[in-house]
Amino acid sequence: MSEFTPKQIVEELDKYIIGQDKAKKSVAIALRNRYRRKLLSDDLREEVIPKNILMIGPTGVGKTEIARRLAQIANAPFIKVEATKFTEVGYVGRDVDSMIRDLVQLAIRMVEAEKIAEVKDKAKEQAVERILDIMQPLQPKSASASAKKHVEAAYEMMSQIFGGKPKPEEPEMQSEPEKDESLDQDDIDRRTRIREKLRKQIVEGVIDDTIIEIETEESSMPMIQFLASQSGEDMSDMKNMLGPLTPKRTKKRKVTIKEAKEILQHEEAQNLVDHDQIVREAIESTEESGIIFIDELDKVASREKDGGSGPQVSREGVQRDILPIIEGSTVSTKHGPVKTDHILFIAAGAFHVSKPSDLIPELQGRLPIRVELDNLTTDDFKRILTEPKNALIKQYTALLATEGVQLVFTDDAVTELAVMAEEVNSQMENIGARRLHTIMEKLLEEVSFTASDISGTTLTIDAAYVREKLEDIVKSEDISRYIL
């Protein structure tokens, strides 16, 4: 993030989002201010709070996409929530604190992925060693030693549960000496040579299809999985809490060497990373870099005609619950307390019926930057179809190319598609750029259905083709069945 100036941030956003220059400028400044804040002295840094943003505009004009792409540029934890999903304290539904807990969980996954990437090479080496130990061990395993180890582990677990009494000394008994299963040096050298040959074949993938039996740890206990499914909360860390009291459960699986490398590499990587450090870094990343996008804020804006009763009863209550989160508070999570003082909040809403002034004054004050997004024009639709990296025409061309069908869109076809999108938006509900998905899907419905039968052909789509496929349904409401 330190390498991007506000102008460069806008240029990055331009690669995916057409128009909305005012909104891009506002979020670019907000992101750059985070970098500037880190350069301040410690005492002043805590006093500088982010300037939260309220985006006002109809659906499909780029509000969510701007926030999502901004988080990708900053490599910051980002979640999108809908204000309508929350209810006032005392009502059945999600509480507003859950957005912070979700953000922390996302940050943990991000940090864990980074840490695992750092130890990827070492984990890969250890996974290969485990496969070699299965296929060609240097020393045969002693069954008696393995059994003794399991007995000791079971006794350790029981002693921790029922009082931790010292293990009684075993009386000396005369027994037959264990058979010496060690190998002489010639056998060890021979096994070592075989292991090195196998290692090369495993690394190069020569024997990837060979079936071997591996022993893996079970992901979690059945009871924890049941409780998690019933409560809807993530309880995966309960196994870590009960770790000293529960033995690790393993199961044997027959898999190919290719699958074994992936499974064992993941296990080894998990053992190599420090999970406590991951949590600490994730909480710090959440507090200093987190971005929360609150959509549909206009749906919880109170209006006098609501009368304070009925299904809208908790609207103002939701706003008051959200207020301390945006204002800056400490939220308790299972990983520890998380401060929200420096999390950047970007709220958005269409505000067709209600107005920003219908929000409670305290919440308005916590969203000091207001940006109005523009309705999309025909020129905007044309650019959206062709310019972004993920432009729809590029997507459909690539999809059908996999079947051997080459699509060629003429300029007049693009113009006709843009005109029709704007026309349908004006006649029906204005859903912005999402209308292009509807138009494109119907336009290419027949081609997509028969693509496998016409492989190797080139299809030129011009304005006449567009009118032929879309003119009738644009005049009718048949197109509404494609709107999700």
C-alpha positions in Angstrom: 0.0 0.0 0.0 2.9 2.4 0.7 3.8 2.3 -3.0 0.4 3.6 -4.2 -0.4 7.3 -4.3 -4.0 8.4 -4.4 -3.7 8.9 -8.2 -2.2 5.4 -8.6 -5.0 3.9 -6.5 -7.6 5.5 -8.8 -5.7 4.1 -11.8 -5.9 0.6 -10.3 -9.6 1.0 -9.6 -10.1 2.2 -13.2 -9.0 -1.2 -14.4 -12.2 -2.8 -13.0 -14.7 0.0 -12.5 -15.9 2.5 -15.1 -16.8 6.1 -14.1 -17.6 7.1 -10.5 -14.5 9.3 -10.3 -15.7 11.1 -7.1 -16.2 7.9 -5.2 -12.8 6.6 -6.3 -11.1 9.8 -5.3 -12.6 9.6 -1.8 -11.7 6.0 -1.1 -8.2 6.6 -2.5 -7.6 9.4 -0.1 -9.0 7.3 2.8 -6.6 4.5 2.0 -3.6 6.8 1.6 -4.4 8.4 4.9 -3.9 5.0 6.6 -0.3 4.9 5.3 0.3 8.5 6.4 -1.1 7.7 9.9 1.5 5.0 10.3 4.3 7.5 9.8 3.1 9.7 12.7 4.4 9.6 16.3 2.8 7.1 18.6 0.9 9.7 20.7 -0.6 11.4 17.6 -1.2 8.2 15.7 -3.9 7.1 18.2 -5.7 10.3 17.8 -6.1 10.1 14.0 -9.3 8.2 13.2 -10.4 7.1 9.7 -12.9 9.3 7.9 -15.7 6.9 7.2 -17.6 7.2 3.9 -21.2 7.1 2.9 -21.9 6.2 -0.8 -25.2 7.2 -2.2 -26.4 5.7 -5.4 -28.7 3.1 -7.1 -27.9 -0.5 -7.2 -25.4 -1.8 -9.8 -23.3 1.4 -10.2 -20.2 0.1 -8.5 -20.5 0.8 -4.8 -19.6 -2.6 -3.6 -17.0 -3.2 -6.3 -15.1 0.0 -5.3 -14.8 -1.1 -1.7 -13.9 -4.7 -2.6 -11.2 -3.6 -5.1 -9.9 -1.1 -2.6 -9.3 -3.9 0.0 -7.5 -6.0 -2.6 -5.2 -3.1 -3.4 -4.4 -2.7 0.3 -4.3 -6.4 0.9 -6.5 -5.7 3.9 -9.2 -7.8 5.6 -12.5 -6.9 4.0 -16.1 -8.1 4.6 -19.4 -6.9 3.2 -22.5 -7.0 5.4 -26.1 -5.9 4.9 -27.6 -3.6 7.5 -30.9 -5.4 7.1 -29.4 -8.7 8.5 -28.9 -7.1 11.9 -31.5 -6.6 14.6 -31.7 -4.5 17.7 -30.5 -6.1 20.9 -33.4 -8.1 22.4 -34.7 -9.3 19.0 -34.0 -12.6 17.3 -31.3 -12.2 14.7 -27.6 -11.3 14.3 -26.1 -8.7 16.6 -23.8 -6.1 15.1 -20.8 -7.4 16.9 -20.8 -10.4 14.6 -19.4 -8.2 11.8 -16.2 -7.7 13.8 -16.0 -11.4 14.6 -16.4 -12.3 11.0 -13.6 -9.8 10.0 -11.2 -11.3 12.6 -11.9 -14.8 11.2 -11.2 -13.6 7.7 -8.0 -11.9 8.9 -6.8 -15.1 10.5 -7.3 -17.0 7.3 -5.4 -14.3 5.4 -2.4 -14.3 7.8 -2.4 -18.1 8.0 -2.2 -18.4 4.2 0.7 -16.0 4.2 2.5 -18.0 6.9 1.8 -21.3 5.2 3.2 -19.9 2.0 6.4 -19.0 3.8 7.0 -22.6 5.0 5.7 -24.2 1.8 9.1 -25.5 0.7 10.0 -27.0 4.1 6.5 -28.6 4.4 6.9 -30.1 1.0 10.2 -31.7 2.0 8.8 -33.1 5.2 5.8 -34.5 3.3 8.1 -36.3 0.9 10.0 -37.7 3.9 6.8 -39.1 5.4 6.0 -40.8 2.1 9.4 -42.3 2.0 9.1 -43.5 5.6 5.9 -45.4 4.4 7.4 -46.8 1.2 10.9 -47.5 2.3 11.7 -46.9 6.1 15.3 -46.9 7.1 14.6 -49.0 10.2 11.7 -51.4 10.8 9.3 -50.1 13.5 9.1 -52.0 16.8 5.5 -53.0 17.5 6.2 -53.2 21.2 7.6 -49.7 21.4 4.7 -48.3 19.4 2.2 -50.0 21.7 4.0 -48.8 24.8 3.9 -45.2 23.4 0.1 -45.4 23.0 -0.4 -46.8 26.5 1.7 -43.9 28.0 -0.3 -41.4 26.0 -3.6 -42.8 27.2 -2.3 -42.8 30.8 -1.2 -39.2 30.5 -4.7 -38.2 29.3 -6.5 -40.0 32.1 -4.1 -38.6 34.7 -4.8 -35.1 33.6 -8.6 -35.6 33.8 -8.7 -37.5 37.1 -6.0 -35.8 39.2 -2.6 -36.2 37.7 -1.3 -38.9 40.0 2.3 -39.9 39.2 2.6 -43.0 37.1 3.4 -46.0 39.4 6.7 -47.6 38.8 6.5 -50.9 37.0 7.9 -53.8 39.0 10.9 -55.4 37.5 9.9 -58.7 35.9 11.9 -61.2 34.1 11.0 -61.3 30.4 12.3 -62.5 27.2 14.7 -60.1 25.6 13.2 -58.2 22.6 14.3 -59.3 19.3 16.9 -57.0 17.8 15.3 -55.7 14.6 18.1 -53.2 13.8 19.8 -53.5 10.4 23.4 -53.8 9.6 25.2 -51.0 7.8 25.0 -52.7 4.4 21.2 -52.9 4.7 21.0 -49.3 5.8 23.1 -48.2 2.8 20.9 -50.2 0.4 17.7 -48.7 1.9 19.3 -45.2 1.6 20.0 -45.7 -2.1 16.5 -46.9 -2.7 15.1 -44.0 -0.8 17.0 -41.5 -2.9 15.8 -43.0 -6.1 12.2 -43.0 -4.7 12.7 -39.4 -3.6 13.6 -38.3 -7.1 10.6 -40.1 -8.6 8.2 -38.6 -6.0 9.5 -35.1 -6.5 9.4 -35.4 -10.3 5.9 -36.9 -10.2 6.9 -40.1 -12.0 5.0 -42.4 -9.6 2.1 -40.0 -8.8 -0.5 -42.6 -9.6 0.9 -45.2 -7.1 -1.5 -46.0 -4.3 -0.1 -45.9 -0.7 -1.7 -46.0 2.7 -1.2 -42.9 4.9 -2.3 -42.0 8.4 -3.8 -38.5 8.8 -5.3 -36.6 11.7 -9.0 -36.2 11.8 -10.0 -32.5 11.3 -12.3 -32.2 14.4 -14.3 -34.1 16.9 -17.9 -35.1 15.8 -19.5 -33.4 18.8 -17.8 -30.1 18.0 -19.0 -30.3 14.4 -22.5 -30.9 15.6 -22.4 -28.0 18.1 -21.0 -25.7 15.4 -23.8 -26.7 12.9 -26.5 -26.1 15.6 -25.2 -22.7 16.8 -24.1 -21.3 13.5 -20.8 -20.1 15.2 -17.3 -21.2 14.3 -16.2 -23.5 17.1 -13.2 -25.0 15.4 -10.9 -23.7 18.1 -12.6 -25.8 20.8 -10.5 -28.7 19.8 -7.4 -26.6 20.6 -8.8 -25.8 24.0 -9.4 -29.4 24.7 -6.2 -30.6 23.2 -4.4 -31.6 26.4 -7.5 -33.7 27.4 -8.2 -35.4 24.1 -5.8 -37.7 22.2 -5.3 -37.0 18.6 -7.5 -39.2 16.5 -6.0 -40.6 13.3 -7.4 -42.6 10.4 -5.8 -44.5 7.6 -6.5 -43.7 4.0 -5.5 -45.2 0.7 -4.6 -42.4 -1.7 -2.3 -41.8 -4.7 1.1 -40.3 -4.0 0.0 -37.1 -5.7 -2.9 -36.8 -3.2 -0.6 -37.8 -0.3 1.8 -35.0 -1.1 -0.9 -32.4 -0.9 -2.5 -33.9 2.3 0.8 -34.4 4.2 2.2 -31.0 3.0 -0.9 -29.3 4.5 -0.4 -31.2 7.8 3.3 -30.4 8.0 2.6 -26.7 7.2 0.1 -26.5 10.0 2.6 -27.9 12.4 5.3 -25.5 11.3 3.4 -22.3 11.7 2.8 -20.6 15.1 -1.0 -20.3 15.5 -0.7 -18.0 18.5 1.4 -15.6 16.4 -1.2 -15.9 13.5 -4.0 -14.8 15.9 -1.9 -11.8 17.2 -1.0 -10.6 13.7 -4.6 -11.1 12.5 -6.1 -9.0 15.3 -3.5 -6.3 14.6 -4.3 -6.4 10.9 -8.0 -6.1 11.7 -7.6 -3.2 14.0 -5.2 -1.2 11.8 -6.2 -2.2 8.2 -9.7 -3.7 8.4 -12.4 -2.5 6.0 -16.1 -3.1 6.6 -18.6 -2.4 3.8 -22.2 -1.9 5.2 -24.7 -2.1 2.4 -28.4 -1.3 2.4 -28.0 1.3 5.1 -31.0 3.2 3.7 -33.2 0.2 4.6 -32.7 0.8 8.4 -33.2 4.6 8.1 -36.1 5.6 10.2 -38.9 7.6 8.7 -41.7 9.4 10.5 -44.4 7.6 8.5 -43.1 4.3 9.9 -44.8 5.1 13.1 -42.3 3.2 15.3 -44.1 -0.1 15.1 -44.6 -3.1 12.8 -41.7 -4.8 11.0 -39.6 -1.5 11.1 -39.7 -1.5 14.9 -35.9 -2.1 15.3 -34.7 0.2 12.5 -33.5 2.9 14.8 -32.3 0.4 17.3 -30.0 -1.2 14.7 -28.5 2.2 13.9 -27.9 2.8 17.6 -26.2 -0.6 17.9 -24.0 0.1 14.9 -23.0 3.5 16.2 -20.6 2.4 18.9 -18.9 0.0 16.5 -18.3 2.8 14.0 -17.5 5.3 16.7 -14.8 3.1 18.2 -15.3 0.4 20.9 -13.9 -2.9 22.0 -15.6 -6.1 20.8 -15.0 -9.4 22.6 -14.2 -12.3 20.3 -13.1 -15.8 21.0 -9.6 -14.8 20.0 -9.5 -11.8 22.3 -10.7 -8.2 22.5 -10.7 -6.2 19.2 -10.7 -2.4 19.0 -12.7 -0.9 16.2 -11.3 2.7 16.5 -9.3 2.5 13.3 -11.3 0.2 11.1 -12.5 1.9 8.0 -16.3 1.8 7.5 -17.8 2.4 4.0 -21.6 2.5 4.1 -23.8 2.5 1.1 -27.4 2.8 0.1 -29.7 3.7 -2.7 -31.8 6.1 -0.6 -34.6 6.1 -3.1 -37.4 6.3 -0.4 -35.5 7.5 2.6 -32.8 10.2 2.8 -29.4 10.3 4.5 -30.9 12.8 6.9 -33.3 10.1 8.1 -30.4 8.4 9.8 -29.9 9.3 13.5 -27.7 12.4 13.8 -25.0 10.5 15.7 -24.6 8.0 12.9 -24.5 10.7 10.3 -21.7 12.4 12.2 -19.6 9.2 12.0 -19.9 9.0 8.2 -18.5 12.5 7.4 -17.6 11.9 3.8 -20.6 11.6 1.5 -20.3 10.7 -2.2 -23.1 10.5 -4.7 -22.6 8.0 -7.5 -23.9 8.7 -10.9 -26.4 6.7 -12.9 -24.8 4.8 -15.8 -25.2 6.2 -19.3 -25.0 4.5 -22.7 -21.3 5.4 -23.0 -20.7 3.9 -19.5 -22.3 0.6 -20.6 -20.2 0.5 -23.8 -17.0 0.9 -21.7 -18.1 -1.6 -19.1 -18.6 -4.2 -21.9 -15.1 -3.8 -23.3 -12.6 -1.9 -21.2 -12.2 -3.5 -17.7 -10.0 -6.5 -17.2 -13.0 -8.6 -16.3 -15.2 -7.1 -19.1 -18.3 -9.2 -19.9 -17.4 -9.5 -23.6 -13.9 -10.8 -22.7 -15.5 -13.3 -20.3 -18.0 -14.7 -22.7 -15.4 -14.8 -25.6 -13.1 -16.8 -23.4 -15.8 -19.2 -22.1 -17.0 -20.1 -25.6 -13.4 -20.4 -26.9 -13.0 -23.4 -24.6 -15.6 -25.1 -26.9 -13.8 -24.0 -30.0 -16.3 -21.2 -30.9 -14.7 -17.9 -31.7 -16.9 -14.8 -30.9 -16.3 -11.5 -32.7 -18.2 -8.4 -31.5 -18.5 -5.5 -33.9 -18.5 -1.9 -32.6 -22.1 -1.4 -33.6 -23.1 -4.5 -31.7 -21.5 -3.1 -28.5 -23.3 0.2 -29.0 -26.7 -1.7 -29.6 -26.2 -3.7 -26.4 -25.5 -0.5 -24.4 -28.5 1.2 -25.8 -30.8 -1.7 -25.0 -29.4 -2.0 -21.5 -30.2 1.6 -20.8 -33.6 1.3 -22.4 -34.6 -1.8 -20.3 -33.3 -0.1 -17.1 -35.5 2.9 -17.9 -38.6 0.8 -18.6 -38.2 -1.6 -15.7 -36.3 -1.5 -12.4 -32.9 0.3 -12.7 -30.4 -2.3 -11.7 -27.4 -0.6 -13.2 -24.6 -2.6 -14.8 -26.2 -5.9 -13.6 -28.6 -5.4 -16.5 -25.7 -6.2 -18.9 -25.5 -9.7 -17.4 -29.2 -10.2 -18.3 -28.7 -8.9 -21.8 -25.6 -10.9 -22.5 -27.0 -14.1 -21.2 -30.1 -13.9 -23.3 -28.1 -12.8 -26.4 -25.8 -15.8 -26.2 -28.2 -18.4 -24.9 -28.6 -20.3 -28.2 -24.8 -20.2 -28.9 -24.0 -21.4 -25.4 -26.4 -24.3 -25.7 -25.1 -25.5 -29.1 -21.4 -24.6 -28.7 -20.2 -28.1 -28.5 -22.0 -28.9 -31.8 -20.5 -26.0 -33.8 -16.9 -26.3 -32.5 -14.4 -24.7 -34.9 -16.6 -22.0 -36.2 -16.4 -18.2 -35.9 -19.5 -16.2 -35.0 -19.6 -12.5 -35.8 -22.1 -10.6 -33.6 -23.2 -7.3 -35.1 -26.1 -4.9 -34.4 -28.5 -6.8 -36.6 -27.8 -10.0 -34.7 -28.3 -8.2 -31.4 -31.7 -6.7 -32.5 -32.8 -10.1 -33.8 -32.2 -11.8 -30.5 -33.2 -9.1 -28.1 -35.7 -6.8 -29.8 -38.8 -8.8 -29.0 -38.0 -9.5 -25.3 -36.9 -5.9 -24.7 -40.4 -4.9 -25.6 -42.0 -7.6 -23.4 -41.2 -8.6 -19.9 -39.8 -12.0 -20.8 -36.4 -10.8 -19.9 -37.4 -10.5 -16.2 -36.9 -14.3 -15.8 -33.1 -13.7 -16.0 -33.0 -11.2 -13.2 -31.9 -12.8 -10.0 
